Amino acid sequence: MPSSNFELIEKLKVDVLRSEELEKAMKEVPREFFVPHEYEDEAYEDYPLPIGYGQTISQPWTVVVMTELLEVESGHKVLEIGAGSGWQAALLGHIVGPKGKVYTVETNEELVKTARENVQKTGLKNVEIIQGDGTEGLAEKAPFDRIIITAAAPKIPQPLENQLKEGGKLVAPVGDLFTQEMILYEKTRMGLKKIRKMGYYKFVPLVGKYGFRCRIW
């Protein structure tokens, strides 16, 4: 099992990590900043870790798959639904650079505080963490070049489709509470179009007006 960031990155490069920009981001944004203190020794293992309130920091493999699918570029404006501990948002912030912006919406007040503290450790100034119902998006900052949903969605919330630019891309695990399929969508004049599917996963539920009507903490 990998025991360092370097070893983890080299392992992921064998199968899923292709983007030089993402590789640089992973080197500059240590995962250990985003896990609870008691799990720091496991920060570079390739599996999810609990961060409290029924949430997890996703497995590095999964984060890489989703980020690669999203094809984020420098200068993009990105919306993330489900900040968690902030690692995914920080990676995206590094990739979009100082001319880009990442907004991430998290429903849990304590996780919002934790994610802000974690991102602050990286020195990134272009990541904004907002408490709210992520299924309603962030209309006041729309439209977005890219949207990523980091929780299991029963379907893509209509507000998120509306807030994505035409030609923009959205990645989400879609399914029921037990299994979800990772899907890449592109926004067309006719709405969202499925572009690619990348296997099955198990995420914590997306909660909110357009998500699952449940609480997990």
Secondary structure, DSSP 8 states (H G I E B T S, - for coil): ---SHHHHHHHHHHHT---HHHHHHHHHS-GGGGS-GGGGGGTTSSS-EEEETTEEE--HHHHHHHHHHHT--TT-EEEEE--TTSHHHHHHHHHH-TT-EEEEEES-HHHHHHHHHHHHHHT-SSEEEEES-GGG--GGG--EEEEEE-SBBSS--HHHHHHEEEEEEEEEEEE-SS-EEEEEEEEETTEEEEEEEEEEE---B-BSTTSBS----
